[in-house]
C-alpha cells in the first residue's frame, strides 16, 4: 500500500520488486493474488470496500490474456529440471 500514490483522482503504482513473467513462473498467479489481497486488506482497514479475488482475476486476465486454469494446464505439461509437471 505504501507504493501506491493517489492524487487528483489518479492512481500511480511505484516500485515493482516482485515483477514476474507469467510465461516462465508457475507461481506468478499466486504472487499476484497475494499482493492484491495484501493491498485490499490494508485499504479495508481504511474503510474501503474491495474484492481482492475479483481484482486479481481481472488483472490476471488482462495481463496474461488467458484464464488462470489455462495457465495451470500449460504448466502441468512443462518439463522442469528433468521432471514432468510441477
N, C-alpha and C positions, 0 to 999 in steps of 0.2 A: 504493500500500500504506500510505502514511502517513495516509491519510484513512479508514482502517478501524479502528474501535475494537472490541476484544473484551473482554468482562468477564462472568464468571459464565455462560459458555456462550451469551451473546447477542452478535450482531454488529450494529454500528451504523455506517452509512456517513455520512460528513460531507463537506461541501464538494463541490458538483457543478458545477465550472466548465465542463464540456463537455456540459451537458444540451442535447439537440437534439430537435426534433419529427420523429418518424418519417414523418409525413404530408407534411412540407414539405422535408425534407433528404434528397436522394438518397444521401448518404454516411453516413446515420445508422447503418446496419448495420455499415459499415466502422469507424466510430468505436467502436461497442460492442465489436466483436471485437478491435480494437487495445487498448482499455483492459483488457478481461478478460484478454487474453494477457499484458499487462504485469504485472497483479496476480498471475496464475498463475506467471509467471516469477520474480517476487520470492519467492513462497511456496515454489516448488520449491527455491530456494536455501536455504530454511529446513528442507527435508526433507519438505514437504507434497506429497502427490500430488494433482494436479488435471488436469482435462481442459478446457482453455480453450475449445476449439471446442464441446464439449458444453454447458458452462455458458453460453456466449454464445448458442448456439442456443436453449436453454431460456428464457433471459431474453428473447430477441427474440420468441419465440413467445408468451410470457406477456404481454409488454407490447403488442406490435403486434396480436396476435390473428390474424396472417397469417404464412404461411410466407415465408421470405426470397425465394424465387423468385417468389411472387405480387407482392411489393412491387416487385421489379425489373421485372416485366412491366408493372405500373402506371406506373412512372416512364418506361418506354420510350415510352409514349404521351403523355407530358406535353409541352406546348409550352413551351420555355424560351428567353426572350429572342429570340423570333421564329424559333427553330429547333425542329423536331420531334425528340424523343429527347434523349439526353444527350451 
